[in-house]
């Protein structure tokens, strides 16, 4: 499924953001011993009196010449939280893109297989006469038909899990969360709640820069508190949902493709019998 391949590529960015945060979290500025400073100057082929900045935690050491200062955000408490917020945005956007891409990739198969029995979101799409005529002018009429279908779907920001359920239903998956629970082994209620929380946080970051509402607590930077544990869990839940959905959608679309193949074979047999 191309939609899953694209998701994995996009989601890798969120993973990198989490890894960088984990790597540099808790970094503190410290002094170097003269012996180590001289050794570094030798490696850098720099004068022995070169001033070197040093910051470290139990995972990594950062060295920099005084002319290129270590960013304050690396050593300031909560200074790396912007990486977590970006991971939320990227993870949620990757989730959103997956479902749109899955719809784009498979909607024509659904229409061909279900025809008048398709979900109302497809069945009630209006196609103007000019659009119908334009299909004949395309080298690939199927591509044009898919464009006409998709332009009637609003590719909007995910504001709730209902958007996911609507796409699943369009792809003929009518008990989506039951199937998610079956594939993942996790409680659908918990995964659904986690995804909704992730969507809400992404929207708060995108529209309010994650500033707290009245009455909410704020961190030292005047933003809503965020931590690695919460971010990693919710972003990973998004990954779980997507990989499970890919399996579910592939099974549903595979069944539709088999129906189309059977119908085509029956039509061919009927035409041969009439000769």
N, C-alpha and C positions, 0 to 999 in steps of 0.2 A: 504494500500500500504506500503510494507516494506521500500521502498525508503524514504517515508515521515517520518516513524518512526525513521530511521537512521539519517535523516536530523535534526529532532527535538532534538535528543540526542547530535549531534555535535554542533548545533546552540546554545544550552544551554551554551556552553563554551563562545561563543561570548557575550551572554547576561550577564554572570557573569563578564567578563572583563569590560563591560560598567558600570555595577553596582558598581564594586570596584572603577573605576575611578570617578564615580559620588559621591561616599561616601567620598573619601579622597581628592577630588579636593579642592584646596585652603587651605590646612592644613598649619598652622603656629606654630612655636615653641613659647611657652609662659611659664612664671614662675607659679608655684603653690603657693597658699597661704600656710603658715605654718600649718594652721588648716587642710586643705585638704591633705597636704602631710603626716601629722601625721596619719590621718584617713586611708589613703591608706597603710601606713606602717603597721598599725594594721591589716588591711584586709589581707595583704601579710604575716603577721607574720614576719616582717622584723625589724631590728634595727631602732630606731627613727632617726638616723643620715643618713639613706640611701638616696643617691642622686637619685632623680627621674626626668626623662625627661618628658616633656609634650608638646604635639602638638595638636591643635584643629582647627576646623572650626565650622560652625553653624549646623553641622550634627553629628559630632563624635569627641570624645577625645581619644587620644592615649597616654598611659602611659608606660614607660619602665625604668628599672633600668639602671644606667649609664654603667653597664657592658655589656648590650645588647642595643646598640645605635639604635635610630630610624633612618632608612635609609634616606640618604639625598634626595633621589628621591621623598620621600613623601612630603617634604617641599620646594623643589627647584622648581622654576617656570618652568613649562613644563616638570617636572621630571616624571610625570605620563603618558606622551604622548605615552610611549611604550605600555601601555595597549590599547590605541586606535589603534595603528598600529597592534597589535596582534588581536584585534577584527576584523579589516579589513581582515587580513589573514584568520582567522578562519571562518568568515562569507562567504568569497568568496570560500574557500575550501569546506565548507558545501554545498554551491550552486552547485559547480562543481560535488561533489560526488553524490548529489541527481540525477542529470541528467544521470550520468553514471549508477547509481543503477537502475533508472527507465528503462533505456535501457536494462540492464542485466536482470531485472525482467520480462520484457514483450516482448523481441525480438522474442522468440520462438512462441508466440501467433500470432505476426504479420506475421511471415513466414508461419505458418500453414494456416492462414486465407487468406492472399493475394497471396501466391505462386508466380506465374510469374508476378502478378500485383503489387508486392511489390516495394518499392522505390529502385532506382538504387543502393543505398548504400548497400542493401541486395541482390538484384537480381544478381549483378555482382560479388559476392564473389566467389573466386575460392576455390574449395575443392579438394585436391589431392586424388588419389585412396587409398593411405595408410591411409589417414584420414577417408575416407569413410569406409574402412575395420575396422578401429579401433573402430568405433561406435558399431559394432556388438560384440566387446569384452568387452564393458562396461556393468555393471549391469543395469545402467540407460542410454540407448542410447540417450535420450532426453538431458540429462545433457551434454554428450559429444558433441552433435550437437550444443548446445548453446555455449560451449567453442570454437568450431571451428568458429562459427559466430563472436563471440566477439573478438577473437584474430586478426581479420581483421580490427577492429576499433582501432584507436590509442587513448589510454587514455592519452591525452596530457593536458597540462595546458590550462585553458580557456584564450585565448588571445583576444577574441571578442565575441559579442553576436551571431555571425553567428554559433558558435559551438553549442549553445543552439537551434537555429533554425534548424540545421541539425538533431539533435537528435529528435526534435519534428516532423520533416517531416518523419523520419524513423518510428516513432510511429503513422504515418498516420494523424498527425495534420498539415494541409497544410496552414492554416491561423492563425498561432500561436499567433501573436501579436494582431490580431483582437479579438481572443478568450480571451486573457489575459485582454484586455480592457473591454470586456463584463463581465467577472467574477469579476474583481477588482473595476470597476467603475472609475478607474483612466485612464489618457491619456497614451496610449501605448508608444507614443513618449517620454514622460517624464520618464516612467519606464525603457524603453530601454536605454535611455541616462544615467540614474542613474546607471544601472547595468554595462554599459560599463565603466563609471567613476570608479566604485568599482573595476572592473577587472584591469583597468590600474593602480590604486593605489596599489593593491595587487602585481602586477608585479614589480612596482617600489620599493616596500618594500622588496620583495623577491630577486630582482636582483641587486639593488643599495643601499639597506639598507635605502631607502627613502632619499638619498642625492639629493639635487636639481641639475637640469641641469644648464648649463651656462645661465645666465640671469634671473634665477628664484630666488625668495627671500628665505631666510633661517631663521630659528628660532635661539634662543640663543644656541642651541646645534649643529648648522650647518646642520640641516635637514629641509625638506620641512614642513612648518607649517601644523598642523592638530588640529582639535578641536572636542569636544564632539558632537556638533550639526550636523556637516557634517557626522561624522562617524555613529552616531545613525540613521540618516535619510537614508543613503545608505545601511547600514546593514539591516535595517527594510524593505527597498525596496526589498532586496534579499529574505527576509522571505516571503514577499507578493507574489513575483514571484513564489516561490517554492510551496506555499500552493495553489495558483491558478493553477499552472501547474499540481499539483497532481489531482485536480478535473478534469481538461481537459483530462489528460492522462487516468484516470480511466474511464471516459465516452467513450473515443475512444477505449480502450482495451475491455471494456464491450461490445461494439458493435461488435468487432471482435470475442469475445468469443461466442456471440449469433449466429454469422454467422457460426462458427465452429460447434456449437451444431445443428443448422438447417441442415447443410451439413451431419453431422453424422446420424441424424434421417432420412434424405432422402436416404442415402446409405443403412441404415438398412432396410428401407421399400422396397427398390429396391431388395435387396437380398431375403427378405421374399417373394416377389411377384414372383421371379424366381424359387422358390422351387416347 
